[in-house]
Amino acid sequence: MPEVIQVDNGPEFISRVVDQWAYANGVTLHFIDPGKPVQNAFIESFNGKFRDECLNQNWHTSLEDARRSIETWRVDYNTVRPHSSLGYLTPVEYAARIAARPASPPRRSSHLPRRGPKRMCKNPGVLTCHWIKTGAGQSVALHSTENP
């Protein structure tokens, strides 16, 4: 699980279900300032790609159909498509390359504050999708990014 997920103030991120999931899994939700999408530019960029390349390209006739379509896109995004931010590797290739490196002490970036909330990493890493059943019998998709 990620330690922190940086989110905007949209209705999907101020819901009790997301809050309860985060609390139960020890994940901190870090809300950006309202009306400041540039504070979360990487996920805004991802959301645009996801909307344009997956959601707007498919007509979902059922929840199961939507899950299949989204999963197909997610697998392509993580295993087939190279990402410029990862040196034109796929996220899976990048994660494997990082895992193969010997551990080194963490470096401190001079432009990050010494104190304060944990900052989101520039690299989105591998996209995961979790489906949770809510009490009303509905399913909620929670997407998170994890750095390899």
C-alpha positions as CSV (number, residue, x, y, z in Angstrom):
1,M,0.0,0.0,0.0
2,P,1.2,3.5,-0.6
3,E,1.8,5.7,2.5
4,V,0.1,8.7,1.0
5,I,-2.2,9.3,-1.9
6,Q,-2.4,12.9,-3.1
7,V,-6.0,13.7,-4.3
8,D,-8.2,16.6,-5.4
9,N,-11.4,17.6,-3.6
10,G,-13.7,15.8,-6.1
11,P,-16.7,13.9,-4.8
12,E,-15.0,10.6,-5.2
13,F,-12.3,11.6,-2.8
14,I,-14.4,13.1,-0.1
15,S,-16.7,10.1,0.2
16,R,-16.9,8.0,3.3
17,V,-16.0,4.8,1.4
18,V,-12.6,6.2,0.3
19,D,-11.9,7.7,3.7
20,Q,-12.7,4.4,5.4
21,W,-10.6,2.4,3.0
22,A,-7.6,4.7,3.5
23,Y,-8.0,4.6,7.3
24,A,-8.4,0.8,7.3
25,N,-5.2,0.4,5.2
26,G,-3.1,3.0,6.9
27,V,-3.0,5.3,3.9
28,T,-3.0,9.1,4.3
29,L,-5.1,11.1,1.9
30,H,-3.4,14.4,1.1
31,F,-5.9,16.8,-0.4
32,I,-4.6,19.5,-2.7
33,D,-5.9,23.1,-2.3
34,P,-9.4,23.5,-3.9
35,G,-9.2,25.0,-7.4
36,K,-5.5,24.2,-7.8
37,P,-5.3,21.2,-10.2
38,V,-1.6,22.0,-11.0
39,Q,-0.8,20.8,-7.5
40,N,-1.8,17.3,-8.7
41,A,-0.6,17.7,-12.4
42,F,0.6,14.2,-12.9
43,I,-2.7,12.5,-11.9
44,E,-4.6,15.2,-13.9
45,S,-2.5,14.2,-16.9
46,F,-3.2,10.5,-16.3
47,N,-6.9,11.2,-15.9
48,G,-7.0,12.9,-19.2
49,K,-5.3,10.0,-20.9
50,F,-7.5,7.5,-19.2
51,R,-10.7,9.4,-20.2
52,D,-9.6,10.0,-23.8
53,E,-8.1,6.5,-24.5
54,C,-10.4,4.3,-22.5
55,L,-13.6,5.8,-21.2
56,N,-14.4,7.9,-24.2
57,Q,-13.5,5.0,-26.6
58,N,-15.9,2.5,-25.1
59,W,-19.6,2.2,-24.5
60,H,-20.1,0.1,-21.4
61,T,-23.3,-1.9,-21.2
62,S,-22.7,-3.2,-17.7
63,L,-20.4,-2.9,-14.7
64,E,-18.6,-6.2,-15.8
65,D,-18.1,-4.8,-19.3
66,A,-16.6,-1.6,-17.9
67,R,-14.3,-3.7,-15.6
68,R,-13.1,-5.8,-18.6
69,S,-12.5,-2.7,-20.7
70,I,-10.6,-0.9,-18.0
71,E,-8.5,-3.9,-17.1
72,T,-7.5,-4.3,-20.8
73,W,-6.5,-0.7,-20.9
74,R,-4.6,-0.9,-17.6
75,V,-2.6,-4.0,-18.8
76,D,-1.7,-2.1,-22.0
77,Y,-0.7,1.0,-20.0
78,N,1.6,-0.9,-17.6
79,T,3.1,-3.6,-19.9
80,V,3.0,-2.5,-23.5
81,R,3.2,1.3,-23.7
82,P,6.5,3.0,-23.0
83,H,6.4,6.1,-20.9
84,S,8.7,9.1,-21.6
85,S,8.9,9.8,-17.9
86,L,10.4,6.3,-17.4
87,G,13.1,6.7,-20.1
88,Y,10.7,5.1,-22.7
89,L,10.3,1.9,-20.7
90,T,7.0,0.4,-19.7
91,P,6.2,0.7,-16.0
92,V,6.7,-3.1,-15.6
93,E,10.2,-2.9,-17.2
94,Y,11.1,0.2,-15.1
95,A,10.0,-1.6,-11.9
96,A,12.1,-4.7,-12.8
97,R,15.1,-2.5,-13.6
98,I,14.8,-0.7,-10.2
99,A,14.3,-3.9,-8.3
100,A,17.5,-5.3,-9.9
101,R,19.6,-2.3,-8.7
102,P,21.5,-2.7,-5.4
103,A,20.0,-0.7,-2.6
104,S,21.6,2.7,-2.0
105,P,21.0,5.2,0.8
106,P,18.2,7.6,0.0
107,R,19.2,11.0,-1.5
108,R,17.7,14.2,-0.4
109,S,16.5,16.4,-3.1
110,S,17.4,20.0,-2.4
111,H,14.2,21.5,-3.8
112,L,11.9,19.6,-1.4
113,P,11.1,21.0,2.0
114,R,12.8,19.4,5.0
115,R,9.6,19.4,7.0
116,G,5.9,19.0,6.1
117,P,3.7,16.5,4.4
118,K,5.3,13.8,2.3
119,R,5.4,15.0,-1.4
120,M,4.0,13.0,-4.3
121,C,6.7,11.5,-6.5
122,K,7.0,12.8,-10.0
123,N,6.9,9.3,-11.5
124,P,3.5,7.7,-11.4
125,G,4.8,4.1,-11.3
126,V,2.5,1.2,-11.9
127,L,-1.3,1.7,-12.0
128,T,-3.3,-0.7,-9.8
129,C,-7.1,-1.1,-9.6
130,H,-8.9,-2.4,-6.6
131,W,-12.6,-3.2,-6.6
132,I,-14.4,-3.0,-3.2
133,K,-17.9,-4.0,-2.5
134,T,-19.8,-1.4,-0.6
135,G,-22.7,-2.0,1.9
136,A,-25.2,-1.1,-0.8
137,G,-24.0,-3.9,-3.1
138,Q,-22.3,-1.4,-5.4
139,S,-18.6,-1.7,-6.5
140,V,-16.2,1.2,-6.2
141,A,-12.9,1.3,-8.2
142,L,-10.0,2.7,-6.3
143,H,-6.9,3.5,-8.3
144,S,-3.6,4.2,-6.8
145,T,-0.1,4.7,-8.0
146,E,2.8,3.0,-6.4
147,N,6.5,3.8,-7.0
148,P,8.5,0.7,-7.9
